[in-house]
Amino acid sequence: TVAFSGQLVVCTLCSCVMKTKQIWLFSAHMLPLLARLCLVPLETIVVINKFAMIFTGLEVLYFLGSNLLVPYNLAKSAYRELVQVVEVYGLLALGMSLWNQLVVPVLFMVFWLVLFALQIYSYFSTRDQPASRERLLFLFLTSIAECCSTPYSLLGLVFTVSFVALGVLTLCKFYLQGYRAFMNDPAMNR
């Protein structure tokens, strides 16, 4: 009954995601479980299982068939939108818009921070003795150097330093001027 209840919750969530009230469309795989709960003989459960698999397969094929052209239509509308933006604003504005929408600097920063954390973790997982203060500084600088071996990781370090500098600048402005420093702060000064 616990497995049946969990499957019922999953079916309900699937129907909510697909925005339909027909929960039975997502519950064909529960038929063998329901038959087992009703103490149906094993031979019948095998037949019910085959029916459930065929029905679920047909549902998947129907969904794929009805949404076959969706990726094409999305690509076509995206292409139209890109052409309109290039005609109206130019190629540079398109590049800047994509740069901001895809959050490229944050992506590179997270990539570099994960790389740096893995470098530190690998050092401490292989060492048994605690490191001294000088060794920690050496470890920190060595890890930074190791994390700059590719152009992508170097770009990640650039964005990480940029965000750290922005954070320090923001903290200094907050310390010197308080909340009023952020009242009319234009984003282009960054």
N, C-alpha and C positions, 0 to 999 in steps of 0.2 A: 504493500500500500504506500510505503514511503517513496519507492521508485515511481509508482503511478502518479502520486501527487506531484513529484518533481517534474515528471514529463508533462503533466497538465499545466504546470506553471510555465514551462518552456513553450508549450503550444500557445498559451495565452499571450506571452511576450512576443512570439512570432506574429500572431494575428494583430497585435498592437503596432508592431514595426511595419507590417505590410498594410496597415490601415484597413482591415476588414473585420467584420463581426462574425465571420464563418470560421469558428475555431476548428470545426471538424475537418477542414482542409489540411490542417497541420497535425492531425491526430491519427493518421492511418498506421503509423509505426507503433501505436499503443495497443492495437488490437490483440497481438499475441500476449502482451502483458495482462490485458483485461481478461482474455480467455484463460490464462493461467490462474488468475485470481478467482475465476468462476469454476475452477476445477474441471475444465474441459479435458477430454482424453488427449494423450500426446499426439496421436495421429492427426487429430483435428487441428491441434495447435500448429503442426507443420504446414497444413494446408492454409490456415489463417495467416501464418507468417509469410508464405509465398504470395498470397493475395496482397498483404500489406506492402511487401517489397515491390510488387508490380504496380500497385496503386501509387506509391510514393515515387517510383521511377517515372510513371506517366505524368504525375504532377510536376516533376522537375523538368521533363521534356516540354510540357505545355508552357511552363514559365519561361524557359529558354527560347522556345519558338515565338512566343508572343512578345518577347523583349529582344529579339534578334537585332533589330535595327536601332536600338537605343544608343549604343556606342557610336554608331555612324552619325546619327542625328546630333548627338552631343558634340562630336568633333566638327561637324558642319556648322553648328551655331557658334562654337568657339572660334572657328576660322573667320566667320562673318564679323564677329565682334572684334577680333584682332585687326581685320582689315579696316573696319570703321575707326578704331582708335588710332591706327597709323595714319589714316587719311586726315583725321581731324587734328590730332595732337602731335603726330610725328613718331619716329622710331625711338627716340630717346625717352619720351614720356611713356611709351609702352614698356621699355626696359625698366624704367623706374617703378612703374606700377606692378610689373611682375616681381621685381626685387622686393617690394614691400608686401605684396600679397603672399609670396612664398616664404617670407621671414628668413631669408638667406643668412643674414648675420647671426641670428639666434641659433640657427641650425649649425653653422660652423662653430659657434661658441660651445654649444652643447657637445658636439663631436670632440672638440679639443679637451673639454673638461672631463669627459668620460675616458679619453685616452690618457690624460694625466692621472686620473684616479686609478686606472688600471696599472699604470707604471708604478705608482706609490704602493698599491696593494701587492704587486708582484715582488717588490723589494722587501716589504715587511713580512710577506708569507714565507720567504726563503731564509730570513734571519731569525736567529734564536735570541741573541743578546739585544738589550735596548741600545738605541743609538744615542750618542752624546749630542750636545748642542751644535758643535761644529759639523758633525756628520749629518745632522738634520738639514743644515743650510746647504751643505754639499749635495745631499740627496735631493733637495728641492731644486737646486740649479741644474743638477744632472738630469733630473726627470723632465724639466722644461726643455733642456737641450735634446733629449731623446724623443720628445714629443714633437719636434720640428723637423723630422726627417723627410717629409714629403711636402709638396707645395700646398696641398689641402690642409695638412695639419699646421703649417706655417700661417696660412690664411685664418685658421681657427684661432691661433694665438693672437693674431692681429685684432680680431674681433673681440676676443676675451680681454685684451689690454684696453681696447676702446671702451667696452662696457664697464670695466673697473674704473677707468679714468672718468667716465660719465657719472658713476656712482660716487666717487670721491668729490667731484665738482658739485654734485647735488647736495651731498652732506655738508660741504663747506658753505654753500649758499644758504642752506637751512640753518646752519650754526650762526652765520653772520647776519642774516636778514629775517629769519623765522619763516612763517607761512607766507608772508607777503612776497617773498622771492618767487613764488610759483603762481602768483595771480596772473601776470601778463608775460609768461615765459614763452617766447616763440620757439617752435620746434626746429626751425631752420638754424638757430645758433648752435645746435648740437653738432 
